[in-house]
Amino acid sequence: MTLEWRHVIVHSADPAALGQWWAEALGWVVVHTSDVEFAIRPERDRSPGLEFVLLREPKKAKSRLHLDFVPDDQDAEVARLEALGAKRVDIGQGDQAWVVMQDPEGNEFCVLAQRRQ
């Protein structure tokens, strides 16, 4: 038996707006939209993707799952994401090589530095 990993589900107050933000941030394509869902993938036929699903209740605590990204240039990528509306946040991480950020709805993610070989 095999399993195909299709999506990471992100609950959202506005799936279309948040999904479009992530599509722009990642350079991914929109593969599905409805009144309550908005799905993006790296390419139309490539999984896994992110699916944003309507949840009207507000976020109450730090996310139990977050995504890590490793760009070619951490400083440039953090600046680009900030220009798109992401914010740097302090969740008690102290002085680390990664930058903790939040998307426009407050979901945490990290922008890591390249690992030294």
MIDOSE-1310 file (N, C-alpha, C; in nm, 2 decimals, decimal comma, always signed):
residues 117
mtle	+0,08/-0,12/+0,00/+0,00/+0,00/+0,00/+0,09/+0,12/+0,00; +0,06/+0,22/-0,08/+0,13/+0,35/-0,09/+0,04/+0,46/-0,06; +0,09/+0,57/-0,01/+0,01/+0,69/+0,01/+0,07/+0,80/-0,07; -0,01/+0,88/-0,13/+0,04/+1,00/-0,21/+0,01/+1,12/-0,12
wrhv	+0,11/+1,20/-0,09/+0,09/+1,32/-0,01/+0,04/+1,43/-0,11; -0,08/+1,48/-0,09/-0,14/+1,57/-0,18/-0,13/+1,72/-0,14; -0,16/+1,75/-0,02/-0,17/+1,89/+0,03/-0,13/+1,90/+0,18; -0,09/+2,01/+0,21/-0,09/+2,06/+0,35/-0,21/+2,15/+0,36
ivhs	-0,29/+2,13/+0,46/-0,41/+2,21/+0,47/-0,38/+2,32/+0,57; -0,42/+2,44/+0,53/-0,41/+2,56/+0,61/-0,54/+2,62/+0,63; -0,59/+2,63/+0,75/-0,72/+2,69/+0,78/-0,70/+2,84/+0,77; -0,80/+2,91/+0,71/-0,79/+3,05/+0,68/-0,92/+3,12/+0,69
adpa	-0,92/+3,24/+0,73/-1,04/+3,33/+0,74/-1,08/+3,37/+0,59; -0,98/+3,38/+0,50/-1,00/+3,42/+0,37/-0,91/+3,33/+0,28; -0,96/+3,21/+0,24/-0,87/+3,12/+0,17/-0,82/+3,18/+0,03; -0,90/+3,25/-0,04/-0,86/+3,30/-0,17/-0,74/+3,41/-0,15
algq	-0,76/+3,50/-0,05/-0,66/+3,60/-0,03/-0,53/+3,54/+0,02; -0,54/+3,45/+0,12/-0,42/+3,39/+0,17/-0,35/+3,30/+0,07; -0,43/+3,22/+0,00/-0,38/+3,13/-0,10/-0,31/+3,21/-0,21; -0,37/+3,32/-0,25/-0,30/+3,40/-0,36/-0,17/+3,46/-0,31
wwae	-0,17/+3,50/-0,18/-0,05/+3,55/-0,12/+0,06/+3,44/-0,13; +0,03/+3,32/-0,08/+0,13/+3,21/-0,09/+0,17/+3,18/-0,23; +0,08/+3,18/-0,32/+0,11/+3,15/-0,46/+0,21/+3,25/-0,51; +0,19/+3,38/-0,48/+0,29/+3,48/-0,52/+0,42/+3,46/-0,44
algw	+0,42/+3,44/-0,31/+0,54/+3,42/-0,24/+0,62/+3,30/-0,28; +0,56/+3,19/-0,32/+0,63/+3,07/-0,37/+0,65/+3,06/-0,52; +0,58/+3,14/-0,59/+0,58/+3,13/-0,74/+0,51/+3,00/-0,79; +0,41/+2,96/-0,71/+0,33/+2,84/-0,75/+0,20/+2,88/-0,83
vvvh	+0,14/+2,78/-0,88/+0,02/+2,80/-0,96/-0,11/+2,76/-0,89; -0,21/+2,83/-0,92/-0,34/+2,80/-0,86/-0,40/+2,68/-0,93; -0,45/+2,58/-0,86/-0,50/+2,46/-0,93/-0,65/+2,44/-0,89; -0,70/+2,50/-0,79/-0,84/+2,49/-0,76/-0,89/+2,60/-0,67
tsdv	-1,01/+2,65/-0,70/-1,07/+2,75/-0,62/-1,22/+2,72/-0,60; -1,27/+2,76/-0,49/-1,42/+2,75/-0,46/-1,45/+2,86/-0,36; -1,57/+2,86/-0,31/-1,60/+2,96/-0,20/-1,53/+2,93/-0,07; -1,49/+2,81/-0,05/-1,43/+2,77/+0,08/-1,29/+2,71/+0,06
efai	-1,24/+2,69/-0,06/-1,11/+2,63/-0,08/-1,03/+2,71/-0,18; -0,90/+2,70/-0,17/-0,80/+2,76/-0,27/-0,68/+2,68/-0,26; -0,64/+2,61/-0,37/-0,53/+2,52/-0,37/-0,42/+2,57/-0,47; -0,30/+2,55/-0,42/-0,18/+2,59/-0,51/-0,08/+2,47/-0,51
rper	+0,00/+2,46/-0,61/+0,10/+2,36/-0,62/+0,22/+2,42/-0,69; +0,34/+2,36/-0,68/+0,46/+2,41/-0,75/+0,44/+2,41/-0,90; +0,37/+2,31/-0,95/+0,33/+2,30/-1,09/+0,19/+2,23/-1,09; +0,11/+2,25/-1,20/-0,02/+2,19/-1,20/-0,03/+2,05/-1,16
drsp	+0,06/+1,96/-1,21/+0,05/+1,82/-1,18/+0,15/+1,77/-1,08; +0,21/+1,86/-1,00/+0,31/+1,82/-0,90/+0,26/+1,84/-0,76; +0,27/+1,74/-0,68/+0,23/+1,74/-0,54/+0,35/+1,73/-0,46; +0,35/+1,76/-0,33/+0,23/+1,82/-0,26/+0,22/+1,97/-0,28
glef	+0,10/+2,01/-0,24/+0,07/+2,15/-0,25/+0,01/+2,21/-0,12; -0,04/+2,33/-0,13/-0,10/+2,39/-0,01/-0,25/+2,41/-0,05; -0,34/+2,38/+0,05/-0,48/+2,40/+0,03/-0,53/+2,48/+0,14; -0,58/+2,60/+0,11/-0,64/+2,69/+0,21/-0,79/+2,67/+0,22
vllr	-0,83/+2,64/+0,34/-0,97/+2,60/+0,36/-1,03/+2,70/+0,46; -1,15/+2,74/+0,44/-1,22/+2,84/+0,52/-1,24/+2,79/+0,66; -1,20/+2,87/+0,76/-1,23/+2,84/+0,90/-1,25/+2,98/+0,96; -1,37/+3,01/+1,00/-1,41/+3,14/+1,05/-1,36/+3,18/+1,19
epkk	-1,32/+3,08/+1,27/-1,27/+3,12/+1,40/-1,13/+3,17/+1,39; -1,09/+3,27/+1,47/-0,96/+3,32/+1,47/-0,85/+3,23/+1,52; -0,73/+3,25/+1,48/-0,61/+3,17/+1,53/-0,60/+3,21/+1,68; -0,57/+3,11/+1,76/-0,57/+3,13/+1,91/-0,43/+3,11/+1,97
aksr	-0,34/+3,04/+1,90/-0,21/+3,01/+1,96/-0,11/+2,99/+1,85; +0,01/+2,97/+1,89/+0,12/+2,94/+1,79/+0,08/+2,81/+1,72; +0,12/+2,81/+1,59/+0,09/+2,70/+1,50/+0,17/+2,58/+1,55; +0,11/+2,46/+1,54/+0,18/+2,34/+1,58/+0,25/+2,28/+1,46
lhld	+0,24/+2,33/+1,35/+0,31/+2,29/+1,23/+0,35/+2,42/+1,15; +0,47/+2,42/+1,11/+0,51/+2,53/+1,02/+0,60/+2,48/+0,91; +0,62/+2,57/+0,81/+0,70/+2,53/+0,69/+0,83/+2,60/+0,70; +0,94/+2,53/+0,66/+1,07/+2,59/+0,65/+1,11/+2,60/+0,51
fvpd	+1,17/+2,72/+0,47/+1,22/+2,74/+0,33/+1,36/+2,78/+0,34; +1,44/+2,73/+0,24/+1,58/+2,76/+0,22/+1,61/+2,83/+0,09; +1,62/+2,96/+0,09/+1,64/+3,03/-0,03/+1,79/+3,04/-0,07; +1,82/+3,08/-0,19/+1,96/+3,11/-0,22/+2,02/+3,22/-0,14
dqda	+1,94/+3,32/-0,11/+1,99/+3,44/-0,04/+1,89/+3,47/+0,07; +1,92/+3,44/+0,19/+1,82/+3,46/+0,30/+1,78/+3,60/+0,32; +1,87/+3,69/+0,32/+1,84/+3,83/+0,35/+1,75/+3,89/+0,24; +1,78/+3,86/+0,11/+1,70/+3,91/+0,00/+1,56/+3,85/+0,01
evar	+1,55/+3,72/+0,04/+1,42/+3,65/+0,04/+1,34/+3,71/+0,16; +1,40/+3,73/+0,27/+1,32/+3,79/+0,39/+1,27/+3,93/+0,35; +1,35/+4,01/+0,28/+1,31/+4,14/+0,24/+1,20/+4,13/+0,13; +1,20/+4,04/+0,04/+1,10/+4,02/-0,06/+0,97/+3,98/+0,01
leal	+0,97/+3,89/+0,10/+0,85/+3,84/+0,17/+0,79/+3,95/+0,26; +0,88/+4,03/+0,32/+0,83/+4,15/+0,39/+0,76/+4,25/+0,30; +0,81/+4,27/+0,18/+0,75/+4,36/+0,08/+0,61/+4,30/+0,04; +0,59/+4,17/+0,05/+0,46/+4,11/+0,01/+0,37/+4,11/+0,13
gakr	+0,41/+4,15/+0,25/+0,32/+4,16/+0,36/+0,36/+4,06/+0,48; +0,46/+3,98/+0,47/+0,50/+3,89/+0,58/+0,57/+3,98/+0,69; +0,56/+3,93/+0,81/+0,63/+4,00/+0,92/+0,72/+3,91/+1,00; +0,83/+3,97/+1,04/+0,92/+3,90/+1,13/+0,86/+3,89/+1,27
vdig	+0,87/+3,77/+1,33/+0,82/+3,76/+1,47/+0,92/+3,69/+1,56; +0,90/+3,72/+1,69/+0,98/+3,66/+1,79/+0,89/+3,57/+1,87; +0,92/+3,44/+1,86/+0,85/+3,34/+1,93/+0,93/+3,27/+2,04; +1,04/+3,35/+2,08/+1,13/+3,30/+2,18/+1,24/+3,22/+2,12
qgdq	+1,27/+3,23/+1,99/+1,38/+3,16/+1,93/+1,52/+3,21/+1,96; +1,53/+3,33/+2,01/+1,66/+3,38/+2,04/+1,74/+3,41/+1,92; +1,87/+3,41/+1,93/+1,96/+3,44/+1,82/+1,99/+3,31/+1,74; +1,93/+3,30/+1,63/+1,94/+3,18/+1,54/+1,97/+3,22/+1,40
awvv	+2,01/+3,12/+1,32/+2,04/+3,14/+1,18/+1,92/+3,15/+1,09; +1,80/+3,12/+1,15/+1,68/+3,13/+1,07/+1,60/+3,25/+1,11; +1,51/+3,29/+1,03/+1,42/+3,40/+1,05/+1,28/+3,35/+1,06; +1,21/+3,37/+1,17/+1,07/+3,33/+1,19/+0,98/+3,45/+1,14
mqdp	+0,89/+3,41/+1,05/+0,80/+3,51/+0,99/+0,65/+3,46/+1,01; +0,56/+3,55/+0,98/+0,42/+3,52/+0,98/+0,36/+3,57/+0,84; +0,27/+3,49/+0,79/+0,20/+3,53/+0,67/+0,10/+3,63/+0,71; +0,02/+3,69/+0,62/-0,08/+3,79/+0,65/-0,19/+3,75/+0,75
egne	-0,21/+3,62/+0,77/-0,31/+3,57/+0,87/-0,24/+3,52/+1,00; -0,11/+3,54/+1,01/-0,04/+3,51/+1,13/+0,02/+3,37/+1,14; +0,02/+3,29/+1,03/+0,07/+3,16/+1,03/+0,23/+3,17/+1,02; +0,29/+3,10/+1,12/+0,44/+3,11/+1,12/+0,50/+3,02/+1,02
fcvl	+0,62/+3,07/+0,97/+0,71/+2,99/+0,88/+0,85/+3,04/+0,90; +0,95/+2,97/+0,86/+1,09/+3,01/+0,88/+1,16/+3,01/+0,74; +1,25/+3,11/+0,74/+1,34/+3,13/+0,62/+1,48/+3,10/+0,68; +1,53/+2,98/+0,63/+1,66/+2,93/+0,68/+1,77/+2,99/+0,60
aqrr	+1,89/+2,98/+0,66/+2,01/+3,01/+0,58/+2,06/+2,89/+0,51; +2,13/+2,90/+0,41/+2,19/+2,78/+0,34/+2,28/+2,71/+0,44; +2,28/+2,58/+0,44/+2,36/+2,50/+0,53/+2,50/+2,50/+0,48; +2,60/+2,51/+0,57/+2,74/+2,50/+0,53/+2,77/+2,36/+0,50
q	+2,84/+2,33/+0,39/+2,88/+2,20/+0,35/+2,99/+2,14/+0,43
